[in-house]
Amino acid sequence: MSVGNYLSQKYAYIIDVKNGKSMSINLVVYDQIPFIINKTVKLDDIKYIGANYDKKTGLVTWKFDFNPNETKKLNLSFKLTYPKDKVGDIMGL
């Protein structure tokens, strides 16, 4: 979405996890929200259901006991708003 001299993009990810073992396990899954150093880039609308989020590092952590043959979907999303002239600086997402 474009508003004036800025662009907004929503990023959404689903992480599928399955325990293929015949026994329960403790599982920790890590992911990363972008760490913004450029003050013209705005990060908001962060969603990370069932996880802990460290605002200083951007690290998102899910911890849970995982039953045999259980599957889970972990959801992570956020929105970036940035100047149109910074499009080339937004990468690796």
N, C-alpha and C positions, 0 to 999 in steps of 0.2 A: 504494500500500500504506500502511496506517495502523498505526502502532505507538504506543500511548499517546497522548501529545499531539503526536506528530510524523507527518508525511506523507513518503513517499518516492516519487519519480517518476523513471523512467528515460526519457531522451530519446535517440533514435537517428535519425541522418540518413544518407542516401545521396546523394552528389553525383555525377550522371552527367555525364561530360565526353567530347566527341567532337571529333576533329580532322577536319573536313570538307575540309581543304586537300589538294592533291596533293603536298605536300612536308612534310618533318619540321619540327617546331617545338619550341622550348623553352617549357615552360609552368610557370607558378607559380600555385597556387590558394591563397587565403587564406580562413580561417574563424576563428571566435571561440568559445572555451569561455567560459561566464559568468565574469565577474570578481566574486568575492564580497567584499563589504565588511561585511556583517552577520555577526557571529560566531556567530549562532544557526543560520545556514544552512550545511550541510555539503555539499561537492562531492567526489565520489569515483567510483571505477570508470570513470575516463576512458580511452577507447580511440580511437586515431587512427593506424591502421595505415599505415605508409609516410610519415608526416609528422613534422615537428619541432614541438615544443610549447614555448612560452615561458611558464613558470609565473608570471612576474611580470605579464605582460600578458594572458595567456589566448589569445594568437595561435597558430593552428595553420597550418603552411605545408607544402604539398606542392610539390616541384620534380621535374620529370622531362622527358625527351625524349619527344616524342609523334610516333609514326609516322603517315604518311598514312592516313586513314580508320580510325584506331585509336580504340577507346572504352575508357574506364576508369570504374570505380565507386569513389569515395572514401568510406570509412566513418568516421563520427564519432559517438561516443556518450558519455554521462556520466549520473550519477545525482545528484539533489539530494534532500537530506533537510532538512526545515524544520518549524518549529512550525505547528500547524494555524491559529493566528491570523495567520500571515503569508502565507496563500494569495493574498491580494490584492496582495502585493508581488512575487510571482513572475509575470513577464510577458515577452512578447517572445521566447519560446524556440521 
